[in-house]
Amino acid sequence: MPAIIAALLPAAQVIAAGAQPATGTLPDVAFDQAAPLADSAQLLRRMMSPLQALRIEEPLQRQGKRAGGQPLDPARERFIVHAPAVAPADGYALLVFVPPWPQAQLPHGWAAVLDRHRMIYVSAANSGNDADPINRREPLALLAAYNVMRRWHVDPRRVYVGGFSGGARVALRLALAYPDVFRGAMLDAGSDPVGSAEIPLPPADLFHAFQQSSRIVFLTGADDTANLDFARRSQASLRGWCVFDLDDETVRSGGHEPADPFALNHALQELEQPDPGDAGRLAQCRAKIGQELDAQLQRAQSLADGGRRDDALELLQRIDA
């Protein structure tokens, strides 16, 4: 990094892999490692539908290029980390939090709850609702998870992503696309239906892992009527796509505000109690969707073979969405 740029950045505590673990609330943290799964090629594969990805890849291929490379320089980013003083023998839990605001901050009253759950909290600066999701908010969360797991002793079975409001919507996308990193999500006052042009499903191997191993906890204030409706629609879409390990929590007299310590404690308890569900129900649901998809793809192929290429493309676009 040029010296003039480095000089303009705020002073940071650089957390390097292999250093002595620190505890407590650590502001202005910088990490020194790029996250392999935050590579642009990985983001493209996991976060976009096949046709969306193809529209980006084709122009690059015509120029002899390929998608790839890190969208962010870790040294330029800042995070807040809270690490409980007492670490369990099998490792900390980890909550990567996506905020709607630009500051890297820990919501009021959360530290004591995180300590009780032996859970590290990390959140990025400049990752609010005004930031680009795929070029900033999503890779920042992956960068945070990767570096915390290299720096502290974290149990990979207890790594979660969460967020508030617009950050919760990004958290759902991350949980969906990265079930090999995150074992669940806490969605505080924000969610969307999945399986759409806006929130496409990831490739089958990843989606099967999400169906089998991810727990999603919805946490919404009783007076936050708009997001209660979004939560219902999101849960219905997840069940329609064979995702059944869902928990719905309503905060009495709560509006559109971050969870209070009591609600957070209950949500984290629920997040860490996955329900393995009924394997037969999952298999039956997957088979039904697979049959429907095969039928639509065969229909598209028949249209193309019959010379109706525009109709075939229109159908493929509907399938892709």
Residue frames as qw, qx, qy, qz and C-alpha x, y, z in Angstrom:
[[0.000, 0.888, 0.460, 0.000, 0.00, 0.00, 0.00],
 [0.359, 0.611, -0.072, 0.702, 1.41, 3.45, -0.83],
 [0.378, -0.174, -0.549, 0.725, 2.69, 5.21, 2.31],
 [0.166, -0.112, 0.011, -0.980, 0.51, 8.28, 1.73],
 [0.633, -0.303, -0.481, -0.526, -2.65, 6.13, 1.72],
 [0.654, -0.251, -0.651, 0.291, -1.58, 4.22, 4.82],
 [0.232, -0.006, -0.371, 0.899, -0.89, 7.49, 6.63],
 [0.356, -0.210, -0.141, -0.899, -4.44, 8.71, 6.01],
 [0.662, -0.313, -0.644, -0.222, -6.05, 5.62, 7.54],
 [0.540, -0.711, 0.189, -0.409, -6.99, 5.67, 11.26],
 [0.014, -0.488, 0.841, -0.232, -4.63, 3.91, 13.66],
 [0.882, -0.082, -0.251, -0.390, -5.54, 0.26, 13.91],
 [0.553, -0.438, 0.699, -0.118, -4.70, -2.74, 16.01],
 [0.589, 0.382, -0.619, -0.353, -3.46, -5.25, 13.44],
 [0.800, -0.225, 0.482, -0.277, -4.62, -8.76, 14.36],
 [0.399, 0.528, -0.706, -0.251, -2.19, -11.19, 12.76],
 [0.949, -0.073, -0.258, -0.167, -2.54, -14.95, 12.58],
 [0.783, 0.076, -0.453, 0.419, -0.42, -16.67, 15.21],
 [0.024, 0.506, -0.344, 0.791, -0.34, -13.67, 17.59],
 [0.085, -0.144, -0.826, 0.539, -1.33, -13.99, 21.25],
 [0.153, -0.614, -0.678, -0.373, -5.17, -13.91, 21.41],
 [0.040, -0.133, 0.289, -0.947, -6.62, -10.72, 22.85],
 [0.152, -0.544, -0.824, 0.031, -9.94, -10.47, 24.70],
 [0.008, -0.582, -0.331, 0.743, -12.47, -7.78, 25.52],
 [0.468, 0.814, 0.337, -0.072, -13.85, -5.23, 23.08],
 [0.519, -0.266, 0.373, 0.722, -11.26, -4.34, 20.46],
 [0.408, 0.839, 0.213, -0.289, -12.09, -1.32, 18.24],
 [0.313, 0.855, -0.351, -0.221, -10.31, -0.32, 15.02],
 [0.712, -0.247, 0.633, 0.174, -9.00, -3.79, 14.26],
 [0.531, 0.623, -0.419, -0.393, -7.28, -4.50, 10.96],
 [0.915, -0.072, 0.397, 0.025, -6.65, -8.01, 9.64],
 [0.074, -0.675, 0.587, 0.440, -3.72, -9.13, 7.53],
 [0.317, -0.023, 0.914, 0.251, -5.10, -12.09, 5.57],
 [0.489, 0.148, -0.358, -0.781, -7.29, -12.17, 2.44],
 [0.664, 0.036, 0.645, -0.376, -10.13, -14.69, 2.61],
 [0.137, -0.101, 0.851, 0.496, -9.97, -17.30, -0.18],
 [0.154, 0.518, 0.840, 0.049, -13.77, -17.68, -0.25],
 [0.110, 0.809, 0.231, -0.529, -14.16, -13.91, -0.76],
 [0.280, -0.174, 0.609, 0.721, -12.50, -14.20, -4.17],
 [0.426, 0.339, -0.095, -0.833, -14.61, -12.65, -6.93],
 [0.429, 0.113, -0.804, -0.395, -14.94, -15.98, -8.73],
 [0.156, -0.223, -0.907, 0.321, -16.37, -17.55, -5.56],
 [0.226, 0.377, 0.362, -0.822, -18.78, -14.66, -5.03],
 [0.436, 0.271, -0.438, -0.738, -19.94, -14.94, -8.64],
 [0.374, -0.005, -0.912, -0.166, -20.51, -18.70, -8.39],
 [0.189, -0.291, -0.843, 0.410, -22.29, -18.59, -5.05],
 [0.072, 0.443, 0.380, -0.809, -24.19, -15.30, -5.08],
 [0.392, 0.391, -0.252, -0.794, -25.55, -15.13, -8.62],
 [0.847, 0.268, 0.383, -0.252, -27.82, -17.29, -10.72],
 [0.705, 0.024, 0.539, 0.461, -26.30, -19.17, -13.69],
 [0.425, 0.723, 0.367, 0.402, -27.53, -16.64, -16.26],
 [0.188, -0.981, 0.045, 0.020, -26.48, -13.67, -14.11],
 [0.612, -0.538, 0.445, 0.371, -22.98, -15.14, -13.80],
 [0.666, 0.299, 0.524, 0.439, -22.84, -15.92, -17.53],
 [0.242, 0.924, 0.218, 0.200, -23.63, -12.30, -18.44],
 [0.299, -0.900, 0.295, 0.116, -20.58, -11.21, -16.44],
 [0.686, -0.326, 0.572, 0.310, -18.25, -14.01, -17.51],
 [0.709, 0.520, 0.417, 0.229, -18.92, -13.94, -21.29],
 [0.268, 0.952, -0.087, 0.120, -17.51, -10.43, -21.95],
 [0.414, -0.742, 0.522, 0.077, -14.44, -11.31, -19.87],
 [0.786, -0.006, 0.585, 0.200, -13.92, -14.55, -21.79],
 [0.608, 0.743, 0.217, 0.176, -14.08, -12.68, -25.10],
 [0.074, 0.934, -0.316, 0.149, -11.18, -10.56, -23.82],
 [0.711, 0.266, -0.590, 0.274, -9.25, -13.64, -22.71],
 [0.100, -0.414, 0.560, -0.711, -9.90, -12.85, -19.04],
 [0.526, -0.362, -0.768, -0.048, -11.68, -14.58, -16.17],
 [0.458, -0.766, -0.023, -0.450, -13.46, -13.46, -13.04],
 [0.831, -0.225, -0.356, 0.364, -11.28, -13.65, -9.97],
 [0.319, 0.372, -0.281, 0.825, -9.17, -11.75, -7.50],
 [0.285, -0.474, -0.642, 0.531, -9.86, -10.20, -4.14],
 [0.050, 0.804, 0.384, 0.452, -12.32, -7.29, -4.17],
 [0.375, -0.912, 0.020, -0.165, -10.89, -5.85, -0.91],
 [0.474, 0.457, -0.550, 0.514, -7.49, -5.13, 0.62],
 [0.644, -0.535, -0.526, 0.149, -7.64, -6.33, 4.26],
 [0.477, -0.145, -0.256, 0.828, -5.17, -3.67, 5.42],
 [0.056, -0.255, -0.160, -0.952, -7.58, -0.91, 4.38],
 [0.550, -0.493, -0.505, -0.447, -10.58, -2.27, 6.31],
 [0.078, -0.319, 0.610, -0.721, -11.52, -1.76, 9.96],
 [0.614, -0.335, -0.679, -0.224, -13.50, -3.99, 12.31],
 [0.424, -0.526, 0.454, -0.581, -14.70, -4.19, 15.89],
 [0.641, 0.009, -0.767, 0.013, -14.12, -7.48, 17.69],
 [0.544, -0.539, 0.370, -0.526, -15.45, -8.57, 21.06],
 [0.655, 0.151, -0.738, 0.061, -13.79, -11.73, 22.44],
 [0.734, -0.629, -0.067, -0.248, -14.96, -13.12, 25.81],
 [0.134, -0.736, 0.631, -0.205, -12.21, -13.51, 28.39],
 [0.588, -0.202, 0.768, -0.153, -13.06, -17.17, 29.01],
 [0.512, 0.361, -0.596, -0.502, -12.70, -19.51, 26.04],
 [0.919, -0.108, 0.245, -0.289, -14.36, -22.95, 26.08],
 [0.565, -0.384, 0.683, 0.259, -12.07, -25.94, 25.63],
 [0.600, 0.330, 0.670, 0.289, -13.57, -26.81, 22.24],
 [0.277, 0.169, 0.334, 0.885, -13.37, -23.23, 20.97],
 [0.198, 0.339, 0.239, -0.888, -15.40, -20.04, 20.87],
 [0.424, 0.662, 0.614, 0.072, -18.60, -19.61, 18.94],
 [0.233, -0.173, 0.243, 0.926, -18.46, -16.79, 16.38],
 [0.303, 0.776, 0.532, -0.152, -21.09, -14.28, 15.25],
 [0.303, 0.016, 0.340, 0.890, -20.21, -12.25, 12.15],
 [0.129, 0.715, 0.544, -0.419, -22.59, -9.28, 12.26],
 [0.284, 0.345, 0.441, 0.779, -23.61, -7.27, 9.17],
 [0.028, -0.516, -0.435, 0.737, -24.82, -3.79, 10.23],
 [0.332, 0.780, 0.481, 0.224, -27.14, -1.36, 8.47],
 [0.137, -0.979, 0.047, 0.145, -25.04, 1.56, 9.76],
 [0.615, 0.686, -0.320, 0.220, -21.54, 2.56, 8.56],
 [0.205, -0.722, 0.576, -0.325, -19.77, 2.38, 11.93],
 [0.632, 0.053, -0.762, 0.127, -18.11, -0.74, 13.32],
 [0.315, -0.420, 0.422, -0.739, -19.92, -1.00, 16.64],
 [0.249, -0.150, -0.942, 0.165, -21.28, -3.42, 19.22],
 [0.390, -0.593, -0.378, -0.594, -24.97, -2.84, 20.09],
 [0.249, -0.512, 0.462, -0.680, -25.62, -1.71, 23.65],
 [0.729, -0.279, 0.422, -0.462, -25.86, -4.51, 26.19],
 [0.906, 0.287, -0.261, -0.166, -24.70, -7.27, 23.85],
 [0.278, 0.597, -0.709, 0.253, -21.22, -7.81, 25.36],
 [0.434, -0.300, 0.710, -0.466, -22.44, -9.57, 28.52],
 [0.883, 0.213, 0.210, -0.361, -24.72, -11.86, 26.47],
 [0.699, 0.573, -0.427, 0.004, -21.89, -12.77, 24.11],
 [0.009, -0.534, 0.765, -0.361, -19.66, -13.52, 27.10],
 [0.700, -0.112, 0.531, -0.464, -22.34, -15.83, 28.51],
 [0.910, 0.362, 0.107, -0.172, -22.42, -17.75, 25.22],
 [0.593, -0.422, 0.504, 0.465, -18.60, -17.71, 24.88],
 [0.598, 0.623, 0.446, 0.235, -19.17, -16.12, 21.49],
 [0.335, -0.278, 0.208, 0.876, -16.85, -13.78, 19.61],
 [0.355, 0.832, 0.389, -0.171, -18.52, -10.89, 17.79],
 [0.379, -0.230, 0.361, 0.821, -17.02, -9.17, 14.75],
 [0.362, 0.814, 0.446, -0.081, -18.48, -6.40, 12.59],
 [0.556, 0.171, 0.260, 0.770, -17.00, -4.28, 9.81],
 [0.023, 0.632, 0.106, -0.768, -16.89, -0.54, 9.28],
 [0.290, 0.452, -0.390, -0.748, -18.31, 0.94, 6.07],
 [0.051, -0.072, -0.971, -0.223, -20.57, -2.07, 5.61],
 [0.318, 0.356, 0.526, -0.704, -23.92, -0.34, 6.03],
 [0.564, 0.561, 0.591, -0.133, -26.93, -0.19, 3.75],
 [0.323, 0.874, -0.136, -0.336, -25.23, 2.37, 1.49],
 [0.206, -0.540, 0.760, 0.297, -22.38, -0.06, 0.67],
 [0.653, 0.306, -0.523, -0.454, -22.44, -2.41, -2.31],
 [0.887, -0.276, 0.265, -0.258, -23.44, -5.93, -1.18],
 [0.973, 0.169, 0.044, 0.148, -21.36, -8.13, -3.48],
 [0.572, 0.592, -0.240, 0.514, -18.28, -5.89, -3.67],
 [0.002, -0.547, 0.482, -0.684, -18.14, -4.83, 0.00],
 [0.640, -0.408, 0.298, -0.579, -20.66, -6.12, 2.53],
 [0.990, -0.009, -0.049, -0.132, -20.45, -9.80, 1.65],
 [0.740, 0.362, -0.395, 0.406, -16.64, -10.02, 1.21],
 [0.099, -0.608, 0.447, -0.649, -16.15, -7.98, 4.41],
 [0.816, -0.344, 0.217, -0.411, -18.15, -10.57, 6.37],
 [0.972, 0.154, -0.142, 0.111, -16.11, -13.39, 4.83],
 [0.416, 0.588, -0.420, 0.552, -12.88, -11.54, 5.54],
 [0.418, -0.572, 0.389, -0.589, -13.95, -11.12, 9.17],
 [0.953, -0.178, 0.097, -0.227, -14.88, -14.79, 9.60],
 [0.860, 0.347, -0.264, 0.264, -11.67, -16.05, 8.01],
 [0.279, 0.586, -0.453, 0.611, -9.34, -13.86, 10.06],
 [0.570, -0.513, 0.344, -0.542, -11.08, -14.38, 13.39],
 [0.990, -0.070, 0.026, -0.118, -10.97, -18.13, 12.87],
 [0.742, 0.407, -0.324, 0.423, -7.23, -17.93, 12.12],
 [0.063, 0.604, -0.393, 0.691, -6.58, -15.69, 15.11],
 [0.520, -0.330, 0.516, -0.595, -8.74, -17.20, 17.88],
 [0.028, -0.012, 0.999, 0.015, -9.63, -20.82, 18.68],
 [0.576, 0.138, 0.035, -0.805, -13.12, -21.04, 17.12],
 [0.501, 0.120, 0.853, -0.081, -15.30, -24.12, 16.89],
 [0.107, 0.101, -0.583, -0.799, -16.21, -24.34, 13.15],
 [0.155, -0.428, -0.878, -0.152, -19.51, -25.98, 14.09],
 [0.173, -0.756, -0.507, 0.376, -20.56, -22.78, 15.90],
 [0.203, -0.179, 0.234, 0.934, -19.89, -20.10, 13.29],
 [0.212, 0.713, 0.662, -0.090, -22.91, -17.92, 12.49],
 [0.169, 0.201, 0.226, 0.938, -23.78, -14.82, 10.51],
 [0.052, -0.708, -0.645, 0.283, -26.27, -12.23, 11.69],
 [0.174, 0.205, 0.184, 0.945, -27.43, -8.73, 11.01],
 [0.107, 0.566, 0.552, -0.603, -29.98, -6.07, 11.78],
 [0.410, 0.728, 0.128, -0.535, -32.47, -4.62, 9.26],
 [0.650, 0.684, -0.269, -0.192, -30.75, -4.37, 5.87],
 [0.001, 0.587, -0.805, 0.084, -27.76, -6.17, 7.37],
 [0.632, -0.019, 0.722, -0.281, -29.99, -9.14, 8.21],
 [0.779, 0.560, 0.086, -0.267, -30.97, -9.36, 4.55],
 [0.388, 0.699, -0.600, 0.000, -27.29, -9.58, 3.59],
 [0.347, -0.386, 0.813, -0.262, -26.77, -12.16, 6.36],
 [0.816, 0.224, 0.440, -0.300, -29.44, -14.38, 4.83],
 [0.687, 0.675, -0.244, -0.113, -27.70, -14.24, 1.45],
 [0.096, 0.646, -0.740, 0.160, -24.39, -15.17, 3.09],
 [0.587, -0.176, 0.724, -0.317, -25.90, -18.08, 5.01],
 [0.837, 0.425, 0.212, -0.271, -27.50, -19.34, 1.80],
 [0.634, 0.708, -0.311, 0.013, -24.34, -19.08, -0.31],
 [0.272, 0.559, -0.702, 0.348, -21.76, -20.10, 2.31],
 [0.857, -0.412, -0.032, -0.309, -23.14, -23.02, 4.35],
 [0.865, 0.105, -0.315, 0.378, -19.58, -24.38, 4.44],
 [0.245, 0.360, -0.366, 0.822, -18.64, -21.33, 6.56],
 [0.355, -0.222, 0.318, -0.851, -21.81, -20.38, 8.45],
 [0.114, -0.161, -0.978, 0.068, -23.92, -22.96, 10.29],
 [0.054, -0.714, -0.693, 0.077, -26.85, -20.61, 10.70],
 [0.138, 0.381, 0.108, 0.908, -28.09, -17.04, 10.71],
 [0.111, -0.585, -0.600, 0.535, -29.75, -14.67, 13.16],
 [0.130, 0.456, 0.437, 0.764, -31.99, -12.30, 11.20],
 [0.150, -0.502, -0.507, 0.684, -32.87, -9.34, 13.42],
 [0.257, 0.741, 0.285, -0.551, -35.70, -7.32, 11.83],
 [0.349, 0.653, -0.398, -0.542, -34.89, -8.07, 8.21],
 [0.513, -0.032, 0.841, 0.170, -35.37, -10.90, 5.71],
 [0.459, 0.417, -0.340, -0.707, -36.49, -11.63, 2.16],
 [0.934, 0.190, 0.244, -0.178, -37.97, -14.50, 0.18],
 [0.299, -0.507, 0.705, 0.395, -35.25, -16.64, -1.43],
 [0.487, 0.222, 0.800, 0.271, -35.11, -18.34, -4.79],
 [0.341, 0.877, 0.294, -0.168, -35.70, -15.18, -6.84],
 [0.594, 0.656, -0.013, 0.466, -33.76, -13.00, -9.25],
 [0.152, -0.866, 0.258, -0.400, -32.78, -10.83, -6.25],
 [0.457, -0.527, 0.685, -0.212, -31.76, -13.74, -3.99],
 [0.773, 0.289, -0.494, -0.275, -30.92, -16.70, -6.23],
 [0.918, -0.350, 0.184, -0.037, -30.18, -20.15, -4.88],
 [0.138, -0.695, 0.669, 0.222, -26.54, -21.31, -4.86],
 [0.494, 0.303, -0.768, -0.273, -25.28, -24.37, -6.78],
 [0.828, -0.263, -0.369, -0.330, -26.89, -27.67, -5.79],
 [0.694, -0.011, -0.585, 0.419, -24.04, -28.95, -3.61],
 [0.105, 0.157, -0.392, 0.900, -24.06, -25.81, -1.49],
 [0.540, -0.269, -0.090, -0.793, -27.83, -25.61, -1.36],
 [0.815, -0.198, -0.537, -0.093, -28.09, -29.22, -0.21],
 [0.490, 0.003, -0.561, 0.667, -25.62, -28.40, 2.58],
 [0.187, -0.214, 0.167, -0.944, -27.71, -25.36, 3.52],
 [0.715, -0.266, -0.343, -0.549, -30.89, -27.46, 3.64],
 [0.819, -0.151, -0.543, 0.111, -29.25, -30.08, 5.85],
 [0.645, -0.163, -0.417, 0.619, -27.08, -28.11, 8.26],
 [0.105, 0.262, -0.079, 0.956, -28.23, -24.48, 8.55],
 [0.180, -0.640, -0.698, 0.267, -30.53, -23.09, 11.23],
 [0.085, 0.422, 0.178, 0.885, -32.22, -19.73, 10.63],
 [0.213, -0.554, -0.636, 0.494, -33.58, -17.69, 13.54],
 [0.032, 0.617, 0.324, 0.716, -35.94, -14.80, 12.74],
 [0.325, -0.451, -0.515, 0.652, -36.12, -12.11, 15.44],
 [0.027, 0.469, 0.368, 0.802, -38.67, -9.32, 14.92],
 [0.092, 0.075, 0.474, -0.873, -40.36, -6.73, 17.12],
 [0.192, 0.507, 0.829, -0.141, -44.10, -7.16, 17.62],
 [0.198, 0.822, 0.235, -0.479, -44.65, -3.57, 16.44],
 [0.068, -0.492, 0.589, 0.638, -42.36, -3.90, 13.40],
 [0.737, 0.367, 0.438, -0.360, -45.27, -4.89, 11.15],
 [0.577, 0.693, -0.334, -0.275, -43.48, -4.54, 7.82],
 [0.186, 0.521, -0.832, 0.039, -40.67, -6.88, 8.84],
 [0.564, -0.012, 0.741, -0.365, -43.06, -9.33, 10.49],
 [0.778, 0.513, 0.141, -0.335, -44.65, -9.68, 7.06],
 [0.435, 0.680, -0.583, -0.088, -41.24, -10.08, 5.40],
 [0.244, -0.375, 0.867, -0.220, -40.33, -12.75, 7.96],
 [0.729, 0.213, 0.548, -0.350, -43.49, -14.71, 7.16],
 [0.716, 0.650, -0.115, -0.227, -42.82, -14.48, 3.42],
 [0.184, 0.664, -0.724, 0.032, -39.17, -15.42, 3.85],
 [0.445, -0.206, 0.829, -0.269, -40.05, -18.46, 5.98],
 [0.789, 0.392, 0.338, -0.330, -42.68, -19.58, 3.47],
 [0.596, 0.700, -0.366, -0.142, -40.18, -19.37, 0.62],
 [0.047, -0.543, 0.827, -0.141, -37.56, -21.30, 2.59],
 [0.625, 0.014, 0.721, -0.299, -40.00, -24.07, 3.40],
 [0.760, 0.569, 0.077, -0.305, -41.01, -24.14, -0.25],
 [0.511, 0.665, -0.544, 0.037, -37.35, -24.80, -1.07],
 [0.896, -0.121, -0.418, 0.084, -37.11, -27.62, 1.50],
 [0.274, 0.337, -0.529, 0.729, -35.46, -25.60, 4.30],
 [0.598, -0.557, -0.508, -0.273, -37.17, -26.58, 7.53],
 [0.606, -0.328, -0.445, 0.571, -34.82, -25.74, 10.42],
 [0.028, 0.558, 0.104, 0.823, -36.39, -22.35, 11.12],
 [0.322, -0.498, -0.637, 0.493, -37.22, -20.54, 14.35],
 [0.000, -0.649, -0.289, -0.704, -39.46, -17.47, 14.59],
 [0.383, -0.411, -0.533, 0.632, -39.11, -15.17, 17.62],
 [0.021, -0.770, -0.302, -0.561, -41.28, -12.09, 18.23],
 [0.321, -0.023, -0.463, 0.826, -40.09, -9.45, 20.69],
 [0.143, -0.760, -0.629, 0.079, -43.01, -8.13, 22.73],
 [0.074, -0.954, -0.163, 0.242, -43.52, -4.38, 22.37],
 [0.512, -0.359, 0.388, 0.677, -40.45, -4.21, 20.16],
 [0.471, 0.812, 0.040, -0.341, -40.22, -1.89, 17.19],
 [0.802, 0.528, -0.089, 0.263, -37.61, -1.63, 14.46],
 [0.179, -0.852, 0.448, -0.202, -34.52, -1.63, 16.68],
 [0.441, 0.363, -0.810, 0.133, -31.64, -3.99, 17.47],
 [0.741, -0.372, -0.555, -0.060, -32.49, -6.82, 19.85],
 [0.382, -0.769, 0.331, -0.391, -32.25, -6.01, 23.54],
 [0.009, 0.473, -0.865, 0.169, -30.00, -8.27, 25.66],
 [0.615, 0.018, 0.677, -0.405, -32.88, -10.51, 26.75],
 [0.797, 0.511, 0.087, -0.310, -34.08, -11.07, 23.17],
 [0.400, 0.680, -0.613, -0.050, -30.50, -11.56, 21.94],
 [0.278, -0.360, 0.855, -0.248, -29.83, -14.19, 24.61],
 [0.732, 0.218, 0.545, -0.344, -32.95, -16.12, 23.64],
 [0.694, 0.657, -0.160, -0.247, -32.17, -15.86, 19.92],
 [0.205, 0.627, -0.751, 0.036, -28.62, -17.16, 20.43],
 [0.504, -0.151, 0.796, -0.301, -29.94, -20.05, 22.52],
 [0.786, 0.433, 0.320, -0.304, -32.28, -20.97, 19.67],
 [0.491, 0.743, -0.418, -0.178, -29.55, -20.52, 17.06],
 [0.058, 0.517, -0.846, 0.116, -27.35, -23.06, 18.85],
 [0.549, 0.027, 0.771, -0.321, -30.08, -25.72, 19.06],
 [0.359, 0.269, -0.604, -0.658, -30.38, -27.06, 15.50],
 [0.773, 0.114, 0.469, -0.412, -33.18, -29.45, 14.65],
 [0.244, -0.246, 0.828, 0.440, -31.96, -32.28, 12.36],
 [0.586, 0.300, -0.108, -0.745, -35.50, -32.67, 11.03],
 [0.836, 0.163, 0.496, -0.170, -37.01, -35.51, 9.05],
 [0.224, -0.384, 0.692, 0.569, -34.63, -36.87, 6.39],
 [0.323, 0.373, 0.843, 0.217, -37.52, -38.49, 4.54],
 [0.182, 0.869, 0.370, -0.273, -39.43, -35.21, 4.34],
 [0.082, -0.747, 0.360, 0.553, -36.35, -33.45, 2.95],
 [0.293, -0.122, 0.831, 0.456, -35.72, -36.17, 0.36],
 [0.303, 0.594, 0.744, 0.048, -39.35, -36.10, -0.78],
 [0.100, 0.904, 0.142, -0.390, -39.35, -32.31, -1.06],
 [0.169, -0.584, 0.558, 0.565, -36.10, -32.31, -3.06],
 [0.350, 0.140, 0.865, 0.332, -37.40, -34.98, -5.40],
 [0.278, 0.774, 0.554, -0.132, -40.56, -32.96, -6.12],
 [0.045, 0.880, -0.145, -0.451, -38.55, -29.83, -6.98],
 [0.294, -0.377, 0.738, 0.476, -36.12, -31.86, -9.08],
 [0.389, 0.398, 0.809, 0.189, -38.95, -33.34, -11.12],
 [0.216, 0.893, 0.319, -0.232, -40.50, -29.92, -11.70],
 [0.101, -0.778, 0.385, 0.486, -37.15, -28.46, -12.76],
 [0.376, -0.115, 0.824, 0.409, -36.39, -31.36, -15.11],
 [0.382, 0.624, 0.680, 0.042, -39.78, -30.96, -16.75],
 [0.134, 0.935, 0.066, -0.321, -39.22, -27.24, -17.32],
 [0.208, -0.617, 0.590, 0.477, -35.73, -27.77, -18.72],
 [0.419, 0.161, 0.842, 0.298, -37.01, -30.47, -21.08],
 [0.314, 0.818, 0.468, -0.116, -39.70, -28.06, -22.22],
 [0.010, -0.874, 0.238, 0.423, -37.05, -25.39, -22.91],
 [0.336, -0.315, 0.774, 0.435, -34.96, -27.91, -24.87],
 [0.430, 0.466, 0.762, 0.129, -38.01, -28.93, -26.92],
 [0.221, 0.919, 0.194, -0.262, -38.73, -25.30, -27.76],
 [0.125, -0.731, 0.497, 0.450, -35.13, -24.75, -28.86],
 [0.400, -0.051, 0.855, 0.327, -35.11, -27.97, -30.93],
 [0.367, 0.646, 0.668, 0.040, -38.34, -26.83, -32.60],
 [0.365, 0.419, 0.251, 0.792, -36.79, -23.54, -33.69],
 [0.277, -0.866, -0.284, -0.305, -38.58, -21.45, -31.06],
 [0.601, 0.113, -0.387, 0.690, -35.38, -20.03, -29.60],
 [0.119, -0.451, 0.142, -0.873, -36.97, -16.84, -28.25],
 [0.761, -0.441, -0.158, -0.449, -39.59, -18.84, -26.37],
 [0.869, -0.095, -0.386, 0.295, -36.89, -21.21, -25.07],
 [0.366, 0.282, -0.329, 0.824, -34.79, -18.27, -23.85],
 [0.402, -0.498, 0.024, -0.768, -37.80, -16.67, -22.15],
 [0.884, -0.354, -0.251, -0.177, -38.52, -19.93, -20.32],
 [0.748, 0.060, -0.380, 0.541, -34.88, -20.31, -19.30],
 [0.077, 0.428, -0.236, 0.869, -34.91, -16.80, -17.90],
 [0.659, -0.485, -0.053, -0.573, -38.01, -17.65, -15.83],
 [0.920, -0.185, -0.315, 0.145, -36.33, -20.83, -14.56],
 [0.537, 0.274, -0.332, 0.725, -33.17, -18.88, -13.77],
 [0.203, -0.496, 0.150, -0.831, -35.20, -16.36, -11.76]]
